[in-house]
């Protein structure tokens, strides 16, 4: 019974680990989604700014305006590249969190298997004990009938 209690404690701890790992995975997925949203907004803003630049270029731009438009577009391109790195890092963190969650779940399942085996062994012991008691009663009954 002591081993069963220890196994129950281990499985409770493993369940907590699984829950924490799942929460962490959820946070990582949300961070990746937020980073993708930010990347999409940067792309959209860049496209809008390029369209504005092209519209202004048709009506004529002086050198300063042209340089300002080009400089800002380059800064947007740099921001987009930086955001792509953030998205890639978020994807990597998701993979790490997913692997951690899978390991925690595997551990929890192995403890559950041990508990199931322990319970099955207890059932077998109980059945043997019952059979032994039945045999002894049958033997005594036969002995006293003679």
C-alpha positions in Angstrom: 0.0 0.0 0.0 2.9 2.3 0.7 4.2 1.9 -2.9 0.7 2.8 -4.2 0.7 6.0 -2.1 4.1 7.0 -3.4 3.0 6.3 -6.9 -0.1 8.4 -6.4 2.1 11.3 -5.2 4.3 10.9 -8.2 1.4 10.9 -10.6 -0.1 14.0 -8.9 3.3 15.8 -9.4 3.4 14.5 -13.0 -0.1 15.9 -13.6 1.0 19.3 -12.3 4.1 19.2 -14.5 1.9 18.3 -17.5 -0.5 21.2 -16.7 2.4 23.6 -16.3 4.0 22.4 -19.6 0.6 22.8 -21.4 0.2 26.3 -20.1 3.7 27.2 -21.2 3.0 25.7 -24.6 -0.1 27.9 -24.8 1.9 31.0 -23.9 4.5 30.2 -26.5 1.8 29.7 -29.2 0.2 33.0 -28.2 3.5 34.8 -28.4 4.1 33.4 -31.9 0.6 34.4 -33.0 1.2 37.9 -31.6 4.5 38.1 -33.4 2.9 37.0 -36.7 0.2 39.6 -36.3 2.9 42.2 -35.8 4.7 41.0 -38.8 1.6 41.1 -40.9 0.9 44.7 -39.7 4.4 45.7 -40.7 4.0 44.2 -44.2 0.7 46.0 -44.5 2.1 49.3 -43.4 5.1 48.9 -45.7 2.8 48.2 -48.7 0.6 51.2 -47.8 3.7 53.4 -47.5 5.1 52.2 -50.9 1.7 52.9 -52.5 1.8 56.4 -51.0 5.4 56.9 -52.2 4.4 55.8 -55.7 1.4 58.1 -55.7 3.5 61.1 -54.6 6.3 60.1 -57.1 3.8 60.5 -60.0 3.1 64.1 -58.9 6.7 64.8 -58.3 9.1 64.6 -55.4 12.1 66.7 -54.5 15.3 65.0 -53.4 14.6 65.3 -49.7 11.2 63.8 -50.0 12.5 61.0 -52.1 15.3 60.3 -49.6 12.9 60.4 -46.7 10.5 57.9 -48.4 13.4 55.6 -49.3 14.9 55.8 -45.8 11.7 55.0 -44.1 11.0 52.1 -46.4 14.5 50.7 -45.6 13.7 51.1 -41.9 10.4 49.2 -42.4 12.3 46.5 -44.2 14.8 46.2 -41.3 11.8 46.1 -38.9 10.2 43.3 -41.0 13.5 41.3 -40.9 13.8 41.7 -37.2 10.1 40.7 -36.7 10.8 37.6 -38.9 13.6 36.6 -36.5 11.2 37.1 -33.6 8.6 34.8 -35.3 11.3 32.2 -36.0 12.5 32.4 -32.3 8.8 32.0 -31.2 8.5 28.9 -33.4 11.7 27.4 -31.9 10.3 28.1 -28.4 7.0 26.3 -29.4 9.0 23.2 -30.4 10.9 23.2 -27.1 7.7 23.7 -25.1 5.9 20.9 -27.2 8.8 18.5 -26.5 8.7 19.4 -22.8 5.0 18.8 -22.7 5.4 15.5 -24.5 8.1 14.4 -22.0 5.9 15.3 -19.0 2.9 13.5 -20.5 5.1 10.4 -21.2 6.2 10.4 -17.6 2.6 10.8 -16.3 1.5 7.9 -18.5 4.4 5.7 -17.3 3.4 6.4 -13.7 -0.2 5.6 -14.5 0.9 2.3 -16.1 2.8 1.5 -12.9 -0.3 2.3 -10.8 -2.4 0.1 -13.1 0.1 -2.8 -12.8 0.2 -2.4 -9.1 -3.6 -2.5 -8.9 -3.7 -5.6 -11.1 -1.1 -7.3 -8.8 -3.3 -6.4 -5.8 -6.3 -7.9 -7.4 -4.4 -11.1 -8.2 -3.2 -11.3 -4.5 -6.7 -10.7 -3.3 -8.1 -13.4 -5.6 -5.4 -15.9 -4.3 -6.2 -15.0 -0.7 -9.9 -15.5 -1.4 -9.3 -18.8 -3.1 -7.1 -20.0 -0.2 -9.8 -19.1 2.3 -12.4 -20.9 0.2 -10.2 -24.0 0.0 -9.6 -23.9 3.7 -13.3 -23.6 4.5 -14.1 -26.4 2.0 -11.4 -28.6 3.6 -12.7 -27.9 7.1 -16.3 -28.6 6.1 -15.2 -31.9 4.5 -13.2 -32.8 7.7 -16.1 -32.1 10.0 -18.6 -34.0 7.9 -16.5 -37.2 8.3 
